Amino acid sequence: MERPEICHIIAALDRDPQALAECMRLSCDAVIVDQCDTDGREEFDRNGHRIRVVRDSGRGVGRSRNQGLLYSDGEITLIGDEDIVYDDGYAELVTKTFAAHPEADVLLFNVEQSPGRETYRNTDVRRVRFYNCGRYPAYSIAIRTDRQREANVWFSHLFGGGAPYMAGEDSLFLTDCLRKHLVILRVPVCIGRETPRESTWFKGHTAQFFYDRGKLYKALYGKAAGLFAFIYLLRNRRVWLTELSFSEAWKHLTEGMR
């Protein structure tokens, strides 16, 4: 069987796979990993593309994405979320962009984010480094599958929705890519848009939020975690200071880092 150019992996939570593929407008081979109450495998055809479904009773978005990476048979693996609606021709756009950047192992694409949830917008082509990889969500990531496996890069099971700590599995994945010397480029190419929905993990800037963020910063930055955590507090104080004082937030951050 000829290897597909691209395989789209999607982490879902108790969804009808065929309805989800229709809603997301999938237009390439894909693997949908659906966390639900049963385990099983199935597949169906969508407009000539093979859609495989992995039903998993386990929990954790990192676990789902790792299963998708294991099942991916495309030359390129595009990581997606169930709340993204993709533009017509997005798969061809991804493959053409990789062809234009043979030096890149990972490309970070634009996805139009819901109001109030914006974390990034690529306006040029530029290398992504350790100090700025934390702003990119998992659904912006596309990676050359063979390079991912050669470098042995996977998602953490400790961070993200359904895991012990709230979020950050995407930042850890990109950091691990950089540690394994993979070349990451951001590109000003939009492939879809996010549909508004309630966050599965964010419940406000609570003590737990800062405690978990402290753990994430330690995992990301090691001995420099305190510096990055302090910068984060200063830059975002207008957002979270309505819920906790600066000293309270810093206390929970340092507890997490310890």
SULMOBEL-V387048 format. One record per pair of residues at least 12 apart in sequence whose ideal C-beta (glycine too) atoms are under 10 Angstrom apart, sorted by the first residue. I is the first residue (numbers start at 1). J is the second residue. Records with the same first field share a line. If there is no record, write none. Layout:
I=J ; J
//
This chain:
1=50 ; 73
3=29 ; 73 ; 74 ; 75 ; 145
4=28 ; 29 ; 30 ; 49 ; 50 ; 72 ; 73 ; 74 ; 75 ; 76 ; 91 ; 95
5=28 ; 29 ; 74 ; 75 ; 76 ; 91 ; 92 ; 94 ; 95 ; 98 ; 99
6=27 ; 28 ; 29 ; 30 ; 72 ; 74 ; 75 ; 76 ; 77 ; 78 ; 90 ; 91 ; 92 ; 94 ; 95 ; 98 ; 142 ; 145
7=28 ; 29 ; 30 ; 31 ; 49 ; 50 ; 52 ; 68 ; 69 ; 71 ; 72 ; 73 ; 74 ; 75 ; 76 ; 77 ; 78 ; 91 ; 145
8=21 ; 24 ; 26 ; 27 ; 28 ; 29 ; 30 ; 31 ; 32 ; 49 ; 51 ; 68 ; 72 ; 74 ; 76 ; 77 ; 78 ; 79 ; 80 ; 86 ; 90 ; 91 ; 94 ; 142
9=30 ; 31 ; 32 ; 33 ; 52 ; 54 ; 64 ; 65 ; 66 ; 67 ; 68 ; 69 ; 70 ; 71 ; 72 ; 74 ; 77 ; 78 ; 79 ; 80 ; 138
10=24 ; 26 ; 30 ; 31 ; 32 ; 33 ; 34 ; 51 ; 53 ; 64 ; 65 ; 68 ; 78 ; 79 ; 80 ; 81 ; 82 ; 84 ; 139
11=31 ; 32 ; 33 ; 34 ; 35 ; 56 ; 60 ; 61 ; 62 ; 63 ; 64 ; 65 ; 66 ; 67 ; 68 ; 79 ; 80 ; 81 ; 82 ; 138 ; 139 ; 155 ; 160 ; 161 ; 162
12=24 ; 32 ; 33 ; 34 ; 35 ; 36 ; 53 ; 54 ; 55 ; 56 ; 61 ; 64 ; 80 ; 81 ; 82 ; 83
13=33 ; 34 ; 35 ; 36 ; 59 ; 61 ; 64 ; 82 ; 161 ; 162 ; 200
14=34 ; 35 ; 36 ; 37 ; 55
15=32 ; 34 ; 35 ; 36 ; 53 ; 82
16=34 ; 53
17=30 ; 32 ; 33 ; 34 ; 42 ; 43 ; 44 ; 46 ; 51 ; 52 ; 53 ; 54 ; 55
18=32 ; 44 ; 46 ; 51 ; 53
20=32 ; 34 ; 51 ; 53 ; 82
21=44 ; 46 ; 47 ; 49 ; 51 ; 53
22=46
23=82 ; 83 ; 84 ; 85 ; 195
24=80 ; 81 ; 82 ; 83 ; 84 ; 85 ; 86 ; 192 ; 195
25=46 ; 84 ; 85 ; 86 ; 87 ; 88 ; 90 ; 192
26=46 ; 47 ; 49 ; 51 ; 80 ; 86 ; 90 ; 91
27=46 ; 47 ; 48 ; 49 ; 86 ; 87 ; 88 ; 89 ; 90 ; 91 ; 92
28=46 ; 47 ; 48 ; 49 ; 50 ; 51 ; 74 ; 76 ; 78 ; 86 ; 90 ; 91 ; 92 ; 94 ; 95
29=46 ; 48 ; 49 ; 50 ; 51 ; 52 ; 72 ; 73 ; 74 ; 91
30=43 ; 46 ; 49 ; 50 ; 51 ; 52 ; 53 ; 68 ; 71 ; 72 ; 74 ; 78 ; 80 ; 91
31=43 ; 50 ; 51 ; 52 ; 53 ; 54 ; 64 ; 67 ; 68 ; 69 ; 70 ; 71 ; 72 ; 73 ; 74 ; 77 ; 80
32=44 ; 51 ; 52 ; 53 ; 54 ; 55 ; 64 ; 68 ; 71 ; 80 ; 82
33=52 ; 53 ; 54 ; 55 ; 56 ; 58 ; 61 ; 63 ; 64 ; 65 ; 66 ; 67 ; 68 ; 69 ; 70 ; 71
34=53 ; 54 ; 55 ; 56 ; 64 ; 82
35=54 ; 55 ; 56 ; 57 ; 58 ; 59 ; 60 ; 61 ; 63 ; 64 ; 67 ; 161 ; 162
36=55 ; 56 ; 57
37=55 ; 57
38=55 ; 56 ; 57
39=54 ; 55 ; 56 ; 57 ; 58
40=53 ; 54 ; 55 ; 56 ; 57
41=53 ; 54 ; 55 ; 56 ; 71
42=54 ; 55
49=91
50=73
52=68 ; 71 ; 72 ; 73
54=67 ; 68 ; 70 ; 71
58=157 ; 162
59=157 ; 161 ; 162 ; 163
60=155 ; 156 ; 157 ; 158 ; 159 ; 160 ; 161 ; 162 ; 163 ; 164 ; 169
61=81 ; 138 ; 155 ; 156 ; 157 ; 159 ; 160 ; 161 ; 162 ; 163 ; 167 ; 169 ; 170 ; 200 ; 201
62=138 ; 154 ; 155 ; 156 ; 157 ; 158 ; 159 ; 160 ; 161 ; 162 ; 163 ; 168 ; 169 ; 170 ; 172 ; 173
63=155 ; 156 ; 157 ; 160 ; 162 ; 163 ; 169
64=155 ; 160 ; 161 ; 162
65=77 ; 79 ; 80 ; 81 ; 138 ; 141 ; 154 ; 155 ; 156 ; 157 ; 160 ; 169 ; 170 ; 173
66=154 ; 155 ; 156 ; 157 ; 169 ; 173
67=155
68=80 ; 155
69=143 ; 145 ; 148 ; 149 ; 153 ; 154 ; 155 ; 173
70=149 ; 154
72=143 ; 145 ; 148 ; 149
73=145
74=91 ; 95 ; 142 ; 144 ; 145
75=95 ; 98 ; 144 ; 145 ; 146
76=91 ; 94 ; 95 ; 97 ; 98 ; 107 ; 142 ; 143 ; 144 ; 145 ; 146 ; 147 ; 148
77=141 ; 142 ; 143 ; 144 ; 145 ; 146 ; 147 ; 148 ; 149
78=90 ; 91 ; 94 ; 95 ; 107 ; 109 ; 139 ; 140 ; 141 ; 142 ; 143 ; 191
79=137 ; 138 ; 139 ; 140 ; 141 ; 142 ; 143 ; 155 ; 170 ; 173
80=111 ; 138 ; 139 ; 140 ; 141 ; 142 ; 191 ; 192
81=111 ; 137 ; 138 ; 139 ; 161 ; 192 ; 194 ; 195
82=139 ; 195 ; 197
83=114 ; 139 ; 193 ; 194 ; 195 ; 196 ; 197 ; 200
84=111 ; 112 ; 113 ; 137 ; 139 ; 140 ; 191 ; 192 ; 193 ; 194 ; 195
85=111 ; 112 ; 192 ; 193 ; 194 ; 195
86=111 ; 139 ; 191 ; 192 ; 193
87=111 ; 112 ; 190 ; 191 ; 192 ; 193
89=191
90=109 ; 111 ; 189 ; 190 ; 191 ; 192
91=191
93=109 ; 187 ; 189 ; 190 ; 191
94=107 ; 109 ; 142 ; 187 ; 189 ; 191
95=142
96=189
97=109 ; 125 ; 142 ; 185 ; 187 ; 189 ; 191
98=142 ; 143 ; 144 ; 185 ; 187
100=125 ; 187 ; 189
101=125 ; 183 ; 185 ; 187
102=144
103=127 ; 183 ; 185
104=125 ; 127 ; 128 ; 142 ; 143 ; 144 ; 147 ; 182 ; 183 ; 184 ; 185 ; 186 ; 187
105=143 ; 144 ; 146 ; 147 ; 148 ; 150 ; 151 ; 153 ; 177 ; 180 ; 181 ; 182 ; 183 ; 184 ; 185
106=128 ; 133 ; 136 ; 140 ; 141 ; 142 ; 143 ; 144 ; 147 ; 148 ; 153 ; 173 ; 174 ; 177 ; 178 ; 182 ; 183 ; 184 ; 185 ; 186
107=122 ; 125 ; 128 ; 140 ; 141 ; 142 ; 143 ; 144 ; 183 ; 184 ; 185 ; 186 ; 187 ; 189
108=120 ; 122 ; 126 ; 128 ; 133 ; 135 ; 136 ; 137 ; 140 ; 141 ; 142 ; 143 ; 174 ; 184 ; 185 ; 186 ; 187 ; 189
109=122 ; 136 ; 139 ; 140 ; 141 ; 142 ; 186 ; 187 ; 188 ; 189 ; 190 ; 191 ; 192
110=122 ; 123 ; 140 ; 186 ; 187 ; 188 ; 189 ; 190 ; 191 ; 192 ; 193
111=136 ; 137 ; 139 ; 140 ; 190 ; 191 ; 192 ; 193 ; 194
112=190 ; 191 ; 192 ; 193 ; 194
113=137 ; 139 ; 140 ; 193 ; 194 ; 196
114=193 ; 194 ; 195 ; 196 ; 197 ; 199
115=194 ; 196
116=196
117=137 ; 194 ; 196 ; 197 ; 199 ; 202
118=135 ; 194
119=134 ; 135 ; 136 ; 137 ; 140
120=132 ; 134 ; 135 ; 136 ; 137 ; 140 ; 186
121=135 ; 186 ; 188 ; 190
122=136 ; 140 ; 185 ; 186 ; 187 ; 188 ; 189 ; 190
123=186 ; 188
124=186 ; 187 ; 188
125=185 ; 186 ; 187 ; 188 ; 189
126=184 ; 185 ; 186 ; 187 ; 188
127=178 ; 183 ; 184 ; 185 ; 186
128=174 ; 177 ; 178 ; 183 ; 184 ; 185 ; 186
129=178 ; 184
130=174 ; 175 ; 178 ; 179 ; 220 ; 221 ; 224
131=221 ; 224 ; 228
132=174 ; 186
133=170 ; 171 ; 172 ; 173 ; 174 ; 175 ; 177 ; 178 ; 184 ; 186 ; 220
134=168 ; 170 ; 171 ; 172 ; 174 ; 175 ; 216 ; 217 ; 220 ; 221 ; 228 ; 232
135=170 ; 171 ; 174 ; 186
136=170 ; 171 ; 173 ; 174 ; 184 ; 186
137=167 ; 170 ; 171 ; 194
138=155 ; 160 ; 169 ; 170 ; 171 ; 173 ; 174
139=170 ; 191 ; 192 ; 194
140=170 ; 174 ; 186 ; 187 ; 191
141=170 ; 173 ; 174 ; 177 ; 184
142=187 ; 191
143=173 ; 174 ; 177 ; 182 ; 184
144=182 ; 183
147=177 ; 180 ; 182 ; 183
148=173 ; 177 ; 180 ; 182
150=180 ; 182
151=176 ; 177 ; 179 ; 180 ; 181 ; 182
152=176 ; 180
153=172 ; 173 ; 174 ; 175 ; 176 ; 177 ; 178 ; 179 ; 180 ; 182
154=169 ; 172 ; 173 ; 176
155=169 ; 170 ; 172 ; 173 ; 176
156=168 ; 169 ; 170 ; 171 ; 172 ; 173 ; 176 ; 216 ; 219
157=169
158=172 ; 212 ; 215 ; 216 ; 219
159=171 ; 172 ; 173 ; 201 ; 212 ; 215 ; 216 ; 219 ; 220
160=172 ; 173 ; 200 ; 201
161=199 ; 200 ; 201 ; 202
162=200 ; 201
163=201 ; 212
164=212 ; 215
165=201 ; 208 ; 211 ; 212 ; 213 ; 214 ; 215 ; 216 ; 219 ; 256
166=199 ; 200 ; 201 ; 202 ; 203 ; 206 ; 208 ; 209 ; 211 ; 212 ; 213 ; 215 ; 216
167=199 ; 200 ; 201 ; 202 ; 209 ; 212 ; 213 ; 216
168=212 ; 213 ; 215 ; 216 ; 217 ; 219 ; 220
169=216
171=216 ; 217 ; 219 ; 220
172=216 ; 219 ; 220
174=220
175=219 ; 220 ; 221
204=240 ; 242 ; 243 ; 244
205=236 ; 239 ; 240 ; 241 ; 242 ; 243 ; 244 ; 249 ; 252
206=240 ; 243 ; 244 ; 249 ; 252
207=243 ; 244 ; 248 ; 249 ; 251 ; 252 ; 255 ; 256
208=252 ; 256
209=240 ; 243 ; 244 ; 249 ; 252 ; 253 ; 256
210=229 ; 232 ; 233 ; 240 ; 243 ; 244 ; 248 ; 249 ; 250 ; 251 ; 252 ; 253 ; 254 ; 255 ; 256
211=251 ; 252 ; 253 ; 254 ; 255 ; 256 ; 257
212=252 ; 253 ; 256
213=229 ; 232 ; 233 ; 249 ; 252 ; 253 ; 256 ; 257
214=226 ; 229 ; 249 ; 250 ; 251 ; 252 ; 253 ; 254 ; 255 ; 256 ; 257 ; 258
215=253 ; 255 ; 256 ; 257 ; 258
216=228 ; 229 ; 253 ; 256 ; 257
217=229 ; 230 ; 232 ; 253 ; 256 ; 257
218=253 ; 254 ; 256 ; 257 ; 258
219=257
221=257
225=253 ; 254 ; 256 ; 257
226=250 ; 253 ; 254 ; 257
229=249 ; 250 ; 253 ; 254 ; 256 ; 257
230=250 ; 253 ; 254
232=249 ; 253
233=246 ; 249 ; 250 ; 253
234=246
236=249
237=249
//
